[in-house]
C-alpha cells in the first residue's frame, strides 16, 4: 500500500489504492468529489449515515472523504459511493464548467447476399 503525505504539494501526484488502480490525487479533486457527493446526498435526501450503511464503508472513512481530507481516495471508494448515488464516477470528478464532448455513434451493418 502506498502512503501519500497530506502536506501540500506543488504538482498533483498519483496514488495507488489497495486495488492497484492509479487515481490522480490533488486537493482540488478531493474537494470537488466531496462537494459533489454532499450536494447529491442533499438532493436525494440521504444522510451521511445512510451513505455509510449503503456503501458499507467505515464511517470514519466516509467522514474524511466528505471533508476532502482522505489521501488518497481510492477508485474503489469513488465507485462504491457513485453507485450508491446512482451516478457515474466521472460526474463526481469533472469540473462543473468542463465541456464534455458528446459523440454520436452510428452503427452500420454490412449485409451480403444470403445473410439472414
N, C-alpha and C positions, 0 to 999 in steps of 0.2 A: 504494500500500500504506500502510495506516495504522499508525503506530507508537504503542504504548501504553507509558507509563512503568511500570517494575516497582516503583516506590515505593508504599507502602501508600496506599490511598485510602479516604475515609470512605464513599463510596457506590459501588455497582457501576457500571461503565461498560459500554458496548457497543463491541466491537471488530469491525471488518470484516476478514475474512480476504481473501486474494487472490481468492477466488471471489466476493466481494461479499456474502456472506451474513452478517448480523449475528448474533453469538453473545454472549450475556451473559457478561461477564468479571468474575470475582471470585476471590480466593484460595481461598475456600471451595469454589467449583465446580471449580476446577483440582485442588484437593487431593482432593475427592470422586472426580472422574474418575480420577485417578492411583491412588487406593486401590482403586477397583473393578476397574480394569484389572489391577493387580498381583494382586488376590485371584483373579480369573478365570484369569490366567496360572498361578497356583499350582494351582488346581483342575483345570486342563486339562493340567498337567504341561509347560507350554511355558516356554521361557526367553525372556529379552529379545531374544536374538539371533534366535530363531525368529520372534518378533513382527516384528523388523526385516526379516527375509527375506520373510515372508509379506505384509507391508504395503507393502514397497518404499519405506518412509520412511527417511530418513537416520538412522543410529544415534545421532548427537548429538541429533537432534530427539526421538527416542523416549526417550533418557535424560532430557531436560528435561521431556518430558510426564510420565514416570513419577515424576519428582521434584516435579511440580506447579509447576515454575518457568518453563514456557514461556508467554509472554504475547504475543499471545493464542494459545490452542489453536484452530485453525480448525475449522469444521464438517467440512471435508474430512478433516482428521486424525482427528476423532472418528468419522466414518462408516467410514473405512478400518479403523481399529482395531476398531470394533464388529463389522464384517463378518468380520474375522479371528477374533474371539472368538465369532462366531455369536450375537450378542445385539443387541437394538435400542439405539440411542444413548440413548434416554431412560432405559433401565435403568442406564446408567452415570452418569447425571446426577441422578436423583431421590434425595432423602434416604432413608435406609433406613426411616425412620418415616413417610414420606409416604403418605397414604391415596390409593390410586389407584381412581378410580371406574370400575366395570365396568358398561358399558351393554349391555343385551341388545337386539338389533335383531330385529324380526320383519318379514319381507318378506311383504307381502300383494299378491297379484296379482289384479287385477280382470279378469275374463273376461266378454266379451259373447257373446251367441249368435252362432255362426258362427266364433268364434276357434278356431284349431287348438290 
